[in-house]
Amino acid sequence: MAKTLKVTLVKSTIGAVPKNKATVVAMGLTKLHKTVELPDNAATRGMIQKVRHLVKVEEA
């Protein structure tokens, strides 16, 4: 089974850079405290790195 990451939006994107807002939406996070499971790959890790101040990450 492939590894996944649980990503939770913990800080609002209001006032964030538009590029960061787009990254959060691309990850499937639309509301605060929403959690999504994403595959643990280089693309996902890069997206998380860009918005690490807005999200919380756990291994699933």
LODREN-921387 format. One record per atom (N, C-alpha, C): residue in three letters; x, z, y. Coordinates in pm, whole numbers, padded with zeros to 5 digits, always signed. Example, Ala and Ser with C-alpha at 12.3 -4.5 7.8 and 13.67 -1.06 7.14 Angstrom:
Ala+01319+00780-00569;Ala+01230+00780-00450;Ala+01320+00780-00330;Ser+01285+00708-00225;Ser+01367+00714-00106;Ser+01290+00787+00003;
This chain:
Met+00084+00000-00119;Met+00000+00000+00000;Met+00088+00000+00124;Ala+00050-00079+00222;Ala+00128-00089+00344;Ala+00110+00037+00428;Lys+00214+00074+00499;Lys+00207+00191+00586;Lys+00126+00157+00711;Thr+00056+00256+00760;Thr-00022+00237+00883;Thr+00009+00352+00979;Leu-00024+00327+01104;Leu-00007+00427+01208;Leu-00142+00456+01271;Lys-00170+00583+01297;Lys-00290+00620+01370;Lys-00251+00631+01517;Val-00314+00552+01601;Val-00284+00551+01743;Val-00408+00597+01818;Thr-00392+00697+01904;Thr-00503+00754+01980;Thr-00473+00744+02129;Leu-00571+00697+02206;Leu-00558+00690+02351;Leu-00585+00829+02408;Val-00484+00891+02472;Val-00499+01027+02523;Val-00495+01034+02675;Lys-00460+00925+02740;Lys-00456+00924+02886;Lys-00524+00797+02934;Ser-00597+00806+03042;Ser-00673+00694+03095;Ser-00582+00583+03146;Thr-00633+00461+03139;Thr-00557+00347+03191;Thr-00590+00320+03338;Ile-00675+00401+03397;Ile-00704+00385+03539;Ile-00576+00410+03617;Gly-00539+00317+03700;Gly-00418+00330+03779;Gly-00293+00282+03706;Ala-00308+00240+03581;Ala-00193+00192+03505;Ala-00162+00047+03545;Val-00042+00004+03513;Val-00001-00133+03539;Val-00091-00226+03457;Pro-00136-00338+03513;Pro-00224-00430+03439;Pro-00169-00473+03303;Lys-00040-00489+03292;Lys+00021-00527+03165;Lys-00001-00417+03060;Asn+00007-00291+03103;Asn-00017-00179+03012;Asn-00163-00172+02971;Lys-00253-00200+03064;Lys-00396-00201+03032;Lys-00424-00307+02926;Ala-00365-00423+02943;Ala-00386-00532+02847;Ala-00331-00495+02709;Thr-00220-00427+02707;Thr-00161-00385+02579;Thr-00253-00286+02508;Val-00308-00191+02581;Val-00399-00092+02522;Val-00523-00160+02464;Val-00579-00256+02537;Val-00697-00328+02489;Val-00661-00411+02366;Ala-00544-00473+02366;Ala-00501-00554+02252;Ala-00483-00469+02126;Met-00454-00342+02145;Met-00441-00252+02030;Met-00578-00206+01980;Gly-00684-00236+02053;Gly-00818-00199+02010;Gly-00866-00066+02065;Leu-00794-00014+02163;Leu-00832+00114+02224;Leu-00913+00089+02349;Thr-01038+00132+02349;Thr-01126+00105+02462;Thr-01166+00230+02539;Lys-01173+00344+02469;Lys-01215+00468+02534;Lys-01116+00579+02504;Leu-01116+00681+02586;Leu-01030+00796+02563;Leu-01062+00860+02429;His-00959+00906+02361;His-00967+00976+02234;His-01017+00888+02119;Lys-01019+00757+02140;Lys-01050+00666+02030;Lys-00924+00647+01947;Thr-00939+00646+01816;Thr-00826+00631+01725;Thr-00843+00503+01644;Val-00735+00428+01632;Val-00734+00308+01548;Val-00616+00317+01453;Glu-00630+00252+01339;Glu-00519+00244+01244;Glu-00460+00104+01253;Leu-00331+00098+01280;Leu-00261-00029+01294;Leu-00148-00035+01192;Pro-00112-00156+01149;Pro-00001-00168+01054;Pro+00130-00125+01118;Asp+00215-00068+01037;Asp+00346-00021+01086;Asp+00446-00137+01075;Asn+00450-00219+01182;Asn+00545-00330+01185;Asn+00611-00336+01323;Ala+00702-00429+01339;Ala+00779-00438+01463;Ala+00690-00468+01584;Ala+00590-00552+01567;Ala+00503-00588+01679;Ala+00423-00466+01728;Thr+00369-00391+01633;Thr+00292-00272+01669;Thr+00383-00167+01733;Arg+00501-00147+01678;Arg+00595-00050+01734;Arg+00632-00087+01877;Gly+00648-00216+01906;Gly+00681-00262+02041;Gly+00568-00233+02138;Met+00444-00256+02094;Met+00328-00228+02179;Met+00319-00078+02209;Ile+00342+00003+02106;Ile+00337+00148+02125;Ile+00446+00192+02222;Gln+00563+00134+02212;Gln+00675+00169+02300;Gln+00641+00142+02446;Lys+00568+00033+02473;Lys+00532-00003+02610;Lys+00433+00096+02673;Val+00345+00153+02591;Val+00241+00243+02644;Val+00253+00383+02585;Arg+00375+00425+02553;Arg+00396+00554+02486;Arg+00349+00672+02571;His+00338+00655+02703;His+00292+00763+02790;His+00140+00775+02790;Leu+00071+00680+02728;Leu-00075+00683+02725;Leu-00133+00713+02587;Val-00051+00705+02484;Val-00103+00718+02348;Val-00032+00828+02269;Lys-00098+00869+02160;Lys-00040+00962+02064;Lys-00036+00889+01931;Val+00076+00899+01861;Val+00094+00825+01736;Val+00119+00921+01621;Glu+00051+00896+01508;Glu+00070+00973+01386;Glu+00084+00875+01271;Glu+00158+00915+01168;Glu+00166+00832+01047;Glu+00043+00860+00963;Ala-00018+00753+00914;Ala-00141+00768+00833;Ala-00108+00770+00685;
